[in-house]
Every structure is written in structure tokens, then in C-alpha cells.
Amino acid sequence: MRKPKSVKALEDLGRVRLSPSFFMRDFLYSEIAAMHGLLNLPENPDLAIAVGKKLCTELLEPLQQTFGRIAVRSAYRSLEVNALGNSLKLNCASNESNFAAHIWDRPDTSGITGATACIVIPWFADRYEGGADWRSLAWWIHDHLQYSNLMFFPRLAAFNIRWCECPERVIESFVKPRGCLTRPGMLNHDGSHAAEYSGFP
């Protein structure tokens, strides 16, 4: 598939079904693009679709099946959109840092492909507002899903979740306690963490 250059072609891209619940259109909206009049479209739609399918089938679908509807906050970013977000300090890392992350259609510098979405799980957001610890959800995901990276944010307990073909299995957060929760080699990385998410579905 070529980069869309017409409304019909964009509609066709948007109709690509990535998983039972998700279509490519669900991941193309960007506030940065909307505010600044940019098109948020992949240069390589085939790669974006391929990694998007992995993200959806291996991570987002299991989350939605367990916790109910998930809301996508930010997902695919074009090179132009991400670069503008970075230059304006809108919480976008550099393009190179976002290859195989929010920039789905570019492998990273090691040739690894991947895709990231920032999502909110309303079921958990309600509990987080009531005092639930973000780490409970982080540990549930760690024990149940083959994610690569998680990054948690303070508002609504939103978090980035990344699929990649060589998963890193790293959890970080901007929510207290900030920093790295776990990564391979840390004493807390292996084994069950079920006690951390008692009462989860």
C-alpha cells in the first residue's frame, strides 16, 4: 500500500482492520497534527499495518478483553508530526528515539520494528482516582502480556505500551515513585507479582 494521497486512499487505510476491535483509523488522530494542519500518515503503510497488528492482537486486545474498553490517547506519529512535537516540547522524544515506537513505519537504529500506543483503561482510571497504585496495573501487564516497554503518566493513569519484535520488558513511570520499576536483571523482574494486583479480573 502506498502513502495515501487522496481521501479515498486515506479511507482505505483507515478501514484496514488490525484486530477484532481495532482499525488503523483508531491510531491516526493527533492533536499536534490537528492543531498545526499536518497530515499524520505513514510513509510506509505496510510496515505500520504489520506492527500495528502485533500491537493490537498481542497487547491491546487482551487488555480490552480483561478490563473493558480502552481509550487511545496517542499512537502513530509521522516523522513530521513527531519532529514538531519534539521541537515544541510537547512530550515527544526525538524522531530517532521514536523509531519503532510512536513512529511505527521506521525500524530503530538496530533494524528492530515496533509500535507504541498511549492508552487509558477507564476501569483502572476510576480506581487510580480513588487511590489505587499505578504499579498494580503495571505488574498485571508484566505477568500476563509480552510487552516491550511501559511508561506511566500521572493523568488518568495513562501509559505508553510498546510491542516490538525483541521485547525489552522494561517498566518506567513519571508517577511516584518515579523511575524504573523493573527491567531484566533486577531482583523483582521474575516470578509472579499476583499479590500486587489482588482483586483484578
Helices and strands as residue ranges (DSSP letters): H 7-14, G 24-27, H 31-36, H 45-55, I 56-60, H 61-67, E 71-74, H 79-87, H 95-98, E 114-120, H 122-129, H 134-144, E 149-152, G 155-157, E 159-164, E 170-173, E 179-182, G 194-197
